[in-house]
Every structure is written in structure tokens, then in C-alpha cells.
Amino acid sequence: MTNPSSVSPINAPEPALQENLRGQSDTADQKAYEPDDGPLTPAQIAALQAVADKDLPKGAVLHRSCLFP
């Protein structure tokens, strides 16, 4: 039976450790997500505001709270 600590990258011979680290640097350069489409256009902002205006409450503020007075 193989000793698990002898297979660990920490206990690996130096050339094997260097190869392991090189392999990890390739994945570090990959992006975690795809880039978005950039900032919203003025037309998109106007469309969002039109939809939001229908759903937002109207009238006076009934209760206001402040985290840092």
C-alpha cells in the first residue's frame, strides 16, 4: 500500500513539483466568466426606467431608516 503523504505534491521530487506548478498556472490565466456586453445604452436605461416607474411606489415616504446617522 502506498503512503498517501509520499504522493503529495509537497513531497514530490523537484522536477515533478515544477511540472505540477506549471500546469496550475495555465488554468490561472483562464477567465472565470465570459465578459458582458458592456455598459447599458441610453435607450436601454430609458426602457428599464419606464418598466420600473410602473412598479415603484408613489407618494410620500412613510418610513426612512439610516444605517449611519
C-alpha positions in Angstrom: 0.0 0.0 0.0 1.3 3.5 -0.9 1.8 6.1 1.8 -0.5 9.0 0.9 2.0 11.6 2.1 4.6 10.3 -0.4 2.2 11.1 -3.3 1.5 14.6 -2.1 2.8 17.5 -4.4 4.6 18.9 -1.4 6.7 15.7 -1.1 7.2 15.3 -4.8 10.6 15.5 -6.3 11.5 19.0 -7.5 11.0 18.4 -11.3 7.6 16.8 -10.7 6.7 19.7 -8.4 7.7 22.3 -11.0 5.7 20.5 -13.7 2.7 20.5 -11.4 3.0 24.2 -10.7 3.4 24.9 -14.5 0.1 23.1 -15.1 -1.7 25.2 -12.4 -0.5 28.5 -13.9 -2.2 27.6 -17.2 -5.6 27.3 -15.5 -5.0 30.5 -13.5 -5.0 32.5 -16.8 -8.5 31.4 -17.8 -11.4 33.7 -17.1 -13.9 32.6 -14.5 -16.8 34.1 -16.6 -17.5 35.5 -20.1 -17.2 39.2 -20.5 -20.6 41.1 -20.5 -21.9 43.3 -23.3 -20.6 46.5 -21.7 -22.5 49.4 -20.3 -26.2 50.0 -21.0 -27.1 52.3 -23.8 -29.3 55.3 -23.1 -32.2 53.5 -24.8 -31.8 50.5 -22.5 -31.7 52.7 -19.5 -34.9 54.5 -20.6 -36.7 51.2 -21.2 -35.7 50.0 -17.7 -36.9 53.2 -16.1 -40.2 53.0 -17.9 -40.8 49.5 -16.6 -39.6 50.4 -13.1 -41.8 53.5 -12.9 -44.9 51.3 -13.2 -43.9 49.1 -10.2 -42.3 51.7 -7.9 -44.4 53.1 -5.0 -46.0 56.5 -5.4 -46.5 59.2 -2.8 -44.7 60.4 0.3 -42.1 58.3 2.1 -43.7 56.7 5.1 -40.6 55.4 7.0 -37.0 56.1 6.4 -34.1 54.3 8.1 -30.4 55.1 8.1 -27.6 52.8 8.9 -25.1 55.6 9.7 -26.9 58.7 11.0 
